[in-house]
């Protein structure tokens, strides 16, 4: 009877088989990182000298500058827009409230691909500016080259700001209005109340959003390479692919892990300091109506990030795709094959990630004899989201090749069957995106009352039967949401796909990467447009959640601040 007292009524610990499976999944997530360390330090220190002399200093400096610039820009845009739509009412606010999330549907490499053509010296934007100023050629007037560090900061900042916007907006909506009223009573103006009350209270949420945006920046390879910025991620890719130096790539990847650890610490620290109040016991901030020029200035300010981060590149992709189809170019067989490969890869990754996520979440709900171990396994299993795709691919390659060669030898097969079939690529993407289904299913399990499981157990159902007949039907929304997120992110994944794809296997992302490298934008635009359309699905769901939260957090009878 003693173990039963250590768990909630009716909540029985997962069996040994579930806990063992969860442990193996956590070990599989941890294996690439351990392999990476072994590759980096087991090959001797001879590689470190040239790397420290010629590669790491510039790549590390570029990465630090890029992270600092993008971090500053996403904080300014995300926080400013979040406070603008939370505390003010102006024309278009109801649309901009969710439209500010739209850049999440745009992978960074697609926006870079679009702006390289849009802002080309002989492109439409610079051509229109020269026409208005009365110039005839790029020699007389041209904008600064987008292929630069400021260009990369500009592109990444306007695509990744929604991470800060989401977390800051949620925090601003849950802040009680009486705190701001007290600041106003003590003589602060509205701007002072924001900087001295609202902003400090939102710092934990800002830390979470900022860390997520910086992790995406660190994972980026396409935009950085397109824009000529040699970051650590690009250095890993070129060291492995161009120089065929796996040990050197592993050593650069180890240097990246220090940055990853710092960013994960920032996110965890921010989450630990988040506090939420009861919406029933406080008055939320009521938006203050703006009038005249101030209202239209607010509309223009909140619209600009949407135009730059989503509307302009999306219209460009539609235009280029339509031009390609209108000129009779059609869609090539290679692009059709890439679409099929993308859907197959995304489906495989989704099945594996959701199944593994269900195992980890079900095992971690245990409150039995080893709850700390179960929670530890769940946390380790979700670390893949923080590891850049290039780092994950480097760490996974060596054990995967060893196992593949052993399997081929035992079965008498030729070549590398798992690599050739794309199994290793599926496993890498599943590890990277495992956090999505685990988090969603854990949240879904937490909302199921223990009394339901207790009733099932009293009726003689086993633990597995209870999961199958009781929990899975109730978990369908959480599983579907996690599966959608994994599917779309697997479609967009570029770094791991570039490094681990089988021979003659292209996805839409790698097809676009190759088209951009060749400078053939028309057919690449069709591939990019397909990825963006798919990426809109989770953004629509996220926007619906944001709108629901807004309506719940802003009752109609509250007073303006």
C-alpha positions as CSV (number, residue, x, y, z in Angstrom):
1,X,0.0,0.0,0.0
2,X,2.9,2.4,0.6
3,X,3.7,3.1,-3.2
4,X,0.0,4.0,-3.8
5,X,0.3,6.8,-1.3
6,X,3.0,8.4,-3.4
7,X,0.9,9.0,-6.5
8,X,-2.4,10.8,-7.1
9,X,-5.6,8.7,-6.7
10,X,-6.1,6.5,-9.7
11,X,-2.8,7.5,-11.3
12,X,-0.7,4.3,-11.6
13,X,2.9,4.4,-12.6
14,X,3.8,3.3,-16.1
15,X,5.2,-0.3,-16.3
16,X,8.8,-1.3,-16.7
17,X,8.4,-1.7,-20.4
18,X,7.3,1.9,-20.9
19,X,10.1,3.2,-18.6
20,X,12.7,1.1,-20.5
21,X,11.4,2.3,-23.9
22,X,11.5,5.9,-22.6
23,X,15.1,5.4,-21.4
24,X,16.2,4.1,-24.8
25,X,14.6,7.1,-26.5
26,X,16.4,9.5,-24.2
27,X,19.7,7.6,-24.8
28,X,19.1,7.8,-28.5
29,X,18.7,11.6,-28.2
30,X,21.8,11.9,-26.1
31,X,23.9,9.6,-28.3
32,X,24.7,12.1,-31.1
33,X,26.0,14.6,-28.5
34,X,28.2,12.0,-26.9
35,X,29.4,10.8,-30.3
36,X,30.2,14.4,-31.2
37,X,32.4,14.8,-28.2
38,X,34.2,11.5,-28.9
39,X,34.8,12.6,-32.6
40,X,36.1,16.0,-31.5
41,X,38.5,14.8,-28.8
42,X,39.2,11.2,-29.8
43,X,40.9,12.2,-33.1
44,X,43.6,14.1,-31.3
45,X,44.3,17.8,-30.9
46,X,46.1,18.2,-34.2
47,X,43.0,19.6,-35.9
48,X,42.5,22.2,-33.3
49,X,45.5,24.4,-34.2
50,X,44.4,25.2,-37.8
51,X,40.8,25.5,-36.7
52,X,41.7,28.0,-34.0
53,X,44.0,29.9,-36.4
54,X,41.9,30.1,-39.5
55,X,38.3,29.0,-39.1
56,X,36.9,29.4,-35.6
57,X,37.9,33.0,-34.9
58,X,36.0,34.5,-37.8
59,X,33.1,32.1,-37.7
60,X,32.7,32.6,-34.0
61,X,32.9,36.4,-34.4
62,X,30.3,36.3,-37.2
63,X,28.0,34.1,-35.1
64,X,28.3,36.4,-32.1
65,X,27.6,39.5,-34.2
66,X,24.7,37.8,-35.9
67,X,23.2,36.6,-32.5
68,X,23.6,40.0,-31.0
69,X,22.1,41.9,-33.9
70,X,19.2,39.5,-34.3
71,X,18.6,39.4,-30.6
72,X,18.4,43.2,-30.4
73,X,16.1,43.4,-33.4
74,X,13.6,40.7,-32.3
75,X,13.4,42.2,-28.8
76,X,12.6,45.6,-30.2
77,X,10.1,44.4,-32.8
78,X,8.5,41.7,-30.7
79,X,8.2,43.6,-27.5
80,X,7.1,46.8,-29.1
81,X,4.4,45.2,-31.2
82,X,3.2,43.1,-28.3
83,X,2.7,46.1,-26.1
84,X,1.2,48.1,-28.9
85,X,-1.6,45.6,-29.7
86,X,-2.1,44.8,-26.0
87,X,-2.4,48.3,-24.5
88,X,-3.8,50.3,-27.4
89,X,-6.7,50.2,-29.8
90,X,-6.2,51.5,-33.3
91,X,-7.5,50.8,-36.8
92,X,-6.6,47.2,-37.9
93,X,-5.6,46.0,-34.4
94,X,-7.9,43.0,-34.6
95,X,-6.2,41.8,-37.8
96,X,-2.7,42.7,-36.8
97,X,-3.2,40.9,-33.5
98,X,-2.8,37.6,-35.3
99,X,-1.2,38.8,-38.5
100,X,2.0,39.6,-36.6
101,X,2.4,35.8,-36.2
102,X,2.5,35.2,-40.0
103,X,6.3,35.4,-40.4
104,X,6.5,32.1,-38.5
105,X,5.3,30.4,-41.7
106,X,8.4,31.7,-43.5
107,X,11.6,29.8,-43.1
108,X,14.6,32.1,-42.9
109,X,16.2,30.7,-46.0
110,X,13.1,31.4,-48.1
111,X,12.9,35.0,-47.0
112,X,16.6,35.4,-47.8
113,X,16.0,33.7,-51.2
114,X,13.2,36.2,-51.9
115,X,14.9,39.3,-50.8
116,X,18.1,38.5,-52.7
117,X,16.0,39.0,-55.9
118,X,13.7,41.7,-54.6
119,X,16.6,43.9,-53.5
120,X,19.0,43.0,-56.3
121,X,20.6,46.2,-57.8
122,X,18.5,45.6,-61.0
123,X,15.5,44.2,-59.1
124,X,12.1,45.8,-58.7
125,X,12.7,47.6,-55.4
126,X,15.9,49.4,-56.3
127,X,14.5,50.0,-59.8
128,X,11.5,51.8,-58.4
129,X,13.6,53.9,-56.0
130,X,15.9,55.0,-58.9
131,X,12.9,55.8,-61.0
132,X,11.4,58.0,-58.3
133,X,14.8,59.7,-57.7
134,X,15.5,60.2,-61.4
135,X,18.5,57.9,-61.7
136,X,19.0,55.7,-64.7
137,X,21.4,52.9,-63.6
138,X,22.8,51.2,-60.5
139,X,26.0,53.0,-60.9
140,X,24.2,56.3,-60.1
141,X,22.3,54.9,-57.1
142,X,22.1,51.5,-55.3
143,X,21.2,50.3,-51.8
144,X,23.8,48.6,-49.6
145,X,24.4,45.0,-50.6
146,X,22.1,42.6,-48.8
147,X,24.9,40.0,-48.8
148,X,26.4,41.3,-45.6
149,X,26.1,41.0,-41.8
150,X,23.5,43.8,-41.6
151,X,21.5,42.1,-44.4
152,X,21.5,38.8,-42.5
153,X,20.4,40.6,-39.3
154,X,17.6,42.4,-41.2
155,X,16.3,39.2,-42.7
156,X,16.5,37.0,-39.7
157,X,15.2,39.6,-37.3
158,X,12.0,40.3,-39.3
159,X,11.3,36.6,-39.6
160,X,12.0,35.5,-36.0
161,X,10.5,38.3,-34.0
162,X,7.2,36.4,-33.5
163,X,8.9,34.2,-30.9
164,X,9.3,37.3,-28.7
165,X,6.0,38.7,-29.7
166,X,4.1,35.5,-28.7
167,X,5.6,35.2,-25.2
168,X,5.6,39.0,-24.5
169,X,2.0,39.3,-25.6
170,X,0.9,36.4,-23.4
171,X,2.7,38.0,-20.4
172,X,1.3,41.5,-21.1
173,X,-2.2,40.2,-21.2
174,X,-1.9,38.5,-17.8
175,X,-0.5,41.5,-16.1
176,X,-3.0,43.1,-13.7
177,X,-4.1,46.6,-14.6
178,X,-3.9,47.9,-11.0
179,X,-0.1,47.8,-11.1
180,X,0.1,50.2,-14.0
181,X,-2.6,52.3,-12.4
182,X,-0.5,52.5,-9.3
183,X,2.5,53.7,-11.3
184,X,0.3,56.4,-13.0
185,X,-1.0,57.5,-9.6
186,X,2.6,57.9,-8.4
187,X,3.3,60.3,-11.2
188,X,4.6,58.1,-14.0
189,X,3.5,58.8,-17.6
190,X,2.4,55.9,-19.8
191,X,5.8,55.4,-21.2
192,X,7.4,55.4,-17.8
193,X,4.8,52.9,-16.5
194,X,5.7,50.6,-19.4
195,X,9.5,50.7,-18.8
196,X,9.3,50.6,-15.0
197,X,6.4,48.2,-14.4
198,X,5.2,46.2,-17.5
199,X,8.6,45.5,-19.0
200,X,10.3,44.3,-15.9
201,X,7.4,42.0,-15.2
202,X,7.7,40.6,-18.7
203,X,11.4,39.8,-18.6
204,X,11.0,36.1,-18.0
205,X,8.8,35.8,-21.1
206,X,11.2,37.9,-23.1
207,X,14.1,35.6,-22.1
208,X,12.2,32.6,-23.3
209,X,11.2,34.1,-26.6
210,X,14.7,35.6,-27.2
211,X,16.4,32.2,-26.5
212,X,14.1,30.5,-29.0
213,X,14.8,33.1,-31.7
214,X,18.5,32.8,-31.1
215,X,18.4,29.0,-31.3
216,X,16.7,29.3,-34.7
217,X,19.4,31.8,-35.7
218,X,22.1,29.4,-34.7
219,X,20.4,26.5,-36.6
220,X,20.1,28.5,-39.8
221,X,22.3,27.6,-42.6
222,X,20.5,28.6,-45.8
223,X,20.0,32.3,-45.1
224,X,23.5,32.8,-43.7
225,X,25.1,31.1,-46.7
226,X,22.9,32.9,-49.2
227,X,23.8,36.2,-47.5
228,X,27.5,35.5,-47.4
229,X,27.9,35.3,-43.6
230,X,30.2,32.5,-42.5
231,X,28.7,31.4,-39.2
232,X,29.7,28.4,-37.1
233,X,26.8,26.4,-38.7
234,X,28.1,27.2,-42.2
235,X,31.6,26.4,-41.1
236,X,30.5,22.9,-40.0
237,X,28.8,22.3,-43.3
238,X,31.7,23.5,-45.5
239,X,34.3,21.7,-43.3
240,X,32.5,18.4,-43.7
241,X,31.2,18.6,-47.3
242,X,33.8,20.7,-49.0
243,X,36.9,19.6,-47.1
244,X,35.7,16.1,-46.2
245,X,37.0,16.7,-42.6
246,X,34.5,15.0,-40.3
247,X,36.8,15.4,-37.2
248,X,37.2,19.2,-37.9
249,X,33.4,19.6,-38.4
250,X,32.8,17.8,-35.1
251,X,35.2,20.1,-33.3
252,X,33.5,23.2,-34.7
253,X,30.1,21.6,-33.7
254,X,31.4,21.2,-30.2
255,X,32.2,24.9,-30.1
256,X,28.6,25.5,-31.1
257,X,27.3,23.4,-28.2
258,X,28.7,26.0,-25.8
259,X,26.4,28.6,-27.4
260,X,23.5,26.1,-27.3
261,X,24.0,25.4,-23.6
262,X,24.0,29.2,-22.8
263,X,20.8,29.7,-24.8
264,X,19.1,26.7,-23.2
265,X,20.1,28.1,-19.8
266,X,18.6,31.4,-20.7
267,X,15.3,29.8,-21.7
268,X,15.1,27.5,-18.6
269,X,16.0,30.4,-16.3
270,X,13.2,32.5,-17.9
271,X,10.7,29.7,-17.5
272,X,11.5,29.1,-13.9
273,X,10.8,32.8,-13.1
274,X,7.5,32.9,-14.9
275,X,4.5,33.5,-12.6
276,X,0.9,33.5,-13.6
277,X,-2.1,35.0,-11.7
278,X,-5.7,34.1,-11.7
279,X,-7.6,36.0,-14.4
280,X,-10.7,35.8,-12.2
281,X,-9.1,37.9,-9.4
282,X,-7.6,40.7,-11.4
283,X,-8.5,43.2,-14.1
284,X,-6.5,42.8,-17.3
285,X,-5.1,45.8,-19.2
286,X,-7.8,47.4,-21.3
287,X,-6.5,48.8,-24.6
288,X,-6.6,52.6,-24.8
289,X,-8.2,53.9,-27.9
290,X,-5.9,56.1,-30.1
291,X,-7.2,58.9,-32.3
292,X,-6.0,60.8,-35.3
293,X,-2.4,60.6,-36.4
294,X,-1.3,58.5,-33.4
295,X,-3.8,55.8,-34.3
296,X,-2.6,55.6,-37.9
297,X,1.0,55.8,-36.8
298,X,0.4,52.7,-34.6
299,X,-1.3,50.9,-37.5
300,X,1.7,51.6,-39.7
301,X,4.2,50.6,-37.0
302,X,2.5,47.3,-36.4
303,X,2.0,46.6,-40.1
304,X,5.6,47.1,-41.1
305,X,6.9,43.8,-39.6
306,X,4.2,41.9,-41.3
307,X,4.9,43.5,-44.7
308,X,8.6,42.9,-44.4
309,X,8.6,39.5,-42.8
310,X,5.7,37.9,-44.7
311,X,3.7,39.9,-47.2
312,X,6.5,41.1,-49.5
313,X,8.3,37.7,-49.8
314,X,5.0,35.9,-50.1
315,X,3.9,38.1,-52.9
316,X,7.2,37.7,-54.6
317,X,6.9,33.9,-54.5
318,X,3.4,34.1,-55.9
319,X,4.5,36.4,-58.7
320,X,7.6,34.3,-59.6
321,X,5.6,31.1,-59.5
322,X,2.8,32.6,-61.7
323,X,5.4,33.9,-64.1
324,X,7.0,30.5,-64.4
325,X,3.6,28.8,-65.1
326,X,2.4,31.6,-67.5
327,X,5.6,31.3,-69.6
328,X,4.8,27.6,-70.2
329,X,7.7,26.4,-68.1
330,X,5.4,24.2,-66.0
331,X,6.6,22.2,-63.1
332,X,9.5,19.9,-63.7
333,X,9.6,16.3,-62.9
334,X,12.4,16.9,-60.5
335,X,10.3,19.3,-58.5
336,X,7.4,16.9,-58.5
337,X,9.7,14.2,-57.2
338,X,11.0,16.5,-54.5
339,X,7.5,17.2,-53.4
340,X,6.8,13.5,-53.1
341,X,10.1,13.0,-51.2
342,X,9.2,15.9,-48.8
343,X,5.8,14.5,-48.0
344,X,7.2,11.0,-47.5
345,X,9.9,12.3,-45.2
346,X,7.5,14.5,-43.2
347,X,5.1,11.6,-42.8
348,X,7.8,9.2,-41.6
349,X,9.2,11.8,-39.2
350,X,5.7,12.5,-37.8
351,X,4.9,8.9,-37.2
352,X,8.2,8.2,-35.4
353,X,8.2,11.5,-33.4
354,X,4.6,11.1,-32.2
355,X,5.0,7.5,-31.3
356,X,8.2,8.2,-29.3
357,X,6.6,11.3,-27.8
358,X,3.7,9.2,-26.6
359,X,6.0,6.7,-25.0
360,X,8.1,9.4,-23.2
361,X,5.0,11.4,-22.0
362,X,3.2,8.3,-20.8
363,X,6.4,7.1,-18.9
364,X,7.1,10.5,-17.5
365,X,3.6,10.9,-16.0
366,X,4.7,8.2,-13.5
367,X,4.6,9.3,-9.9
368,X,5.7,5.9,-8.6
369,X,9.0,4.7,-7.3
370,X,11.3,6.9,-9.5
371,X,9.5,10.1,-10.6
372,X,12.7,12.1,-10.8
373,X,14.2,9.5,-13.2
374,X,11.1,9.6,-15.4
375,X,11.2,13.4,-15.5
376,X,14.9,13.4,-16.2
377,X,14.3,11.0,-19.2
378,X,11.6,13.3,-20.5
379,X,13.8,16.3,-20.3
380,X,16.7,14.6,-22.0
381,X,14.4,13.3,-24.7
382,X,13.3,16.8,-25.6
383,X,16.8,18.3,-25.8
384,X,16.9,17.8,-29.6
385,X,15.0,21.0,-30.3
386,X,18.0,22.9,-28.9
387,X,20.7,21.1,-31.0
388,X,21.2,22.7,-34.5
389,X,20.5,20.3,-37.3
390,X,24.1,20.4,-38.5
391,X,25.4,19.4,-35.1
392,X,22.8,16.6,-34.8
393,X,23.7,15.3,-38.2
394,X,27.5,15.2,-37.4
395,X,26.9,13.4,-34.2
396,X,24.4,10.9,-35.6
397,X,26.4,10.0,-38.7
398,X,29.2,7.9,-37.2
399,X,27.0,5.5,-35.1
400,X,24.5,5.3,-37.9
401,X,27.2,4.3,-40.4
402,X,28.6,1.7,-38.0
403,X,25.3,0.1,-37.4
404,X,24.3,0.3,-41.1
405,X,27.6,-1.4,-42.1
406,X,27.1,-4.1,-39.5
407,X,23.5,-4.7,-40.6
408,X,24.5,-4.9,-44.3
409,X,27.3,-7.4,-43.5
410,X,25.0,-9.5,-41.4
411,X,22.2,-9.6,-44.0
412,X,24.6,-9.9,-47.0
413,X,23.3,-6.6,-48.5
414,X,25.3,-4.2,-50.6
415,X,25.8,-0.6,-49.7
416,X,24.3,1.2,-46.7
417,X,20.6,0.2,-46.5
418,X,19.5,2.5,-43.7
419,X,21.3,5.6,-45.2
420,X,20.0,4.8,-48.7
421,X,16.5,4.4,-47.5
422,X,16.5,7.7,-45.6
423,X,16.0,6.0,-42.2
424,X,18.9,7.9,-40.7
425,X,17.5,11.2,-41.9
426,X,14.1,10.3,-40.5
427,X,15.7,9.5,-37.1
428,X,17.6,12.8,-37.1
429,X,14.5,14.9,-37.8
430,X,12.5,12.9,-35.2
431,X,15.1,13.6,-32.5
432,X,15.2,17.2,-33.4
433,X,11.4,17.7,-33.3
434,X,10.5,15.2,-30.5
435,X,9.9,18.1,-28.0
436,X,6.8,19.1,-29.8
437,X,4.7,15.9,-29.4
438,X,6.1,15.3,-25.9
439,X,5.1,18.8,-24.6
440,X,1.7,18.6,-26.2
441,X,0.9,15.1,-25.0
442,X,2.2,15.9,-21.4
443,X,-0.1,18.9,-21.3
444,X,-3.0,16.7,-22.6
445,X,-2.4,14.1,-19.9
446,X,-2.3,16.7,-17.2
447,X,-5.8,17.9,-18.2
448,X,-7.3,14.4,-17.9
449,X,-8.8,13.9,-14.4
450,X,-7.3,11.0,-12.5
451,X,-10.8,9.8,-11.7
452,X,-11.3,8.7,-15.3
453,X,-8.3,6.4,-15.1
454,X,-9.4,5.2,-11.6
455,X,-12.8,4.2,-13.1
456,X,-11.1,2.3,-15.9
457,X,-8.9,0.5,-13.4
458,X,-11.8,-0.4,-11.2
459,X,-13.5,-2.0,-14.2
460,X,-10.6,-4.3,-14.6
461,X,-8.7,-2.6,-17.5
462,X,-4.9,-2.9,-17.6
463,X,-2.5,0.1,-17.9
464,X,-2.0,-0.4,-21.6
465,X,-5.7,-0.9,-22.1
466,X,-6.5,2.3,-20.2
467,X,-4.1,4.2,-22.4
468,X,-5.6,2.7,-25.6
469,X,-9.3,3.0,-24.7
470,X,-9.4,6.0,-22.4
471,X,-6.4,8.3,-22.8
472,X,-5.8,8.1,-26.6
473,X,-9.3,9.2,-27.5
474,X,-9.0,12.1,-25.1
475,X,-5.5,12.9,-26.3
476,X,-6.5,13.2,-30.0
477,X,-6.4,17.0,-30.1
478,X,-3.0,17.2,-28.4
479,X,-1.6,14.4,-30.7
480,X,-3.0,16.0,-33.8
481,X,-1.5,19.4,-32.9
482,X,1.9,17.9,-32.2
483,X,1.8,15.8,-35.4
484,X,0.9,18.9,-37.4
485,X,3.8,20.9,-36.0
486,X,6.3,18.0,-36.6
487,X,5.0,17.5,-40.1
488,X,5.4,21.1,-41.1
489,X,8.8,21.5,-39.5
490,X,10.1,18.4,-41.1
491,X,9.0,19.8,-44.5
492,X,11.0,23.0,-43.8
493,X,14.1,21.3,-42.3
494,X,17.2,22.2,-44.3
495,X,20.5,21.6,-42.4
496,X,20.0,17.9,-41.4
497,X,18.4,17.1,-44.7
498,X,21.4,18.6,-46.6
499,X,23.8,16.4,-44.6
500,X,22.0,13.1,-44.2
501,X,19.8,12.7,-47.3
502,X,20.4,9.7,-49.5
503,X,22.0,10.1,-52.9
504,X,19.7,11.6,-55.6
505,X,17.1,12.5,-52.9
506,X,15.8,16.1,-52.9
507,X,13.2,17.6,-50.7
508,X,11.5,21.0,-51.4
509,X,14.0,22.6,-49.1
510,X,17.1,21.1,-50.7
511,X,15.6,21.8,-54.2
512,X,15.2,25.4,-53.3
513,X,18.7,25.5,-51.8
514,X,20.2,24.2,-55.1
515,X,18.1,26.5,-57.2
516,X,19.3,29.5,-55.2
517,X,22.9,28.4,-55.6
518,X,22.4,28.3,-59.3
519,X,20.5,31.6,-59.4
520,X,17.4,30.1,-61.0
521,X,14.7,31.8,-59.0
522,X,11.6,30.9,-60.9
523,X,11.3,27.2,-60.2
524,X,12.8,27.7,-56.7
525,X,9.9,30.0,-56.0
526,X,7.4,27.2,-56.6
527,X,9.2,25.0,-54.1
528,X,9.3,27.9,-51.6
529,X,5.7,28.7,-52.1
530,X,4.7,25.1,-51.3
531,X,6.7,25.2,-48.1
532,X,5.1,28.5,-47.0
533,X,1.6,27.3,-47.7
534,X,2.2,24.2,-45.5
535,X,3.8,26.4,-42.9
536,X,0.6,28.5,-42.7
537,X,-1.4,25.7,-41.1
538,X,0.2,25.7,-37.6
539,X,0.3,29.5,-37.7
540,X,-3.4,29.6,-38.2
541,X,-3.9,27.3,-35.2
542,X,-1.6,29.4,-33.1
543,X,-3.4,32.6,-34.1
544,X,-6.7,31.1,-33.1
545,X,-5.2,30.3,-29.7
546,X,-3.9,33.8,-29.4
547,X,-7.3,35.3,-30.2
548,X,-9.0,33.0,-27.7
549,X,-6.5,34.0,-25.0
550,X,-7.1,37.7,-25.9
551,X,-10.8,37.4,-25.5
552,X,-10.5,35.6,-22.2
553,X,-7.9,38.0,-20.8
554,X,-9.6,41.2,-21.8
555,X,-13.1,41.4,-20.3
556,X,-15.3,44.1,-21.7
557,X,-16.0,45.8,-18.4
558,X,-12.4,46.6,-17.5
559,X,-11.1,50.2,-17.3
560,X,-8.4,51.6,-19.5
561,X,-4.9,52.3,-18.1
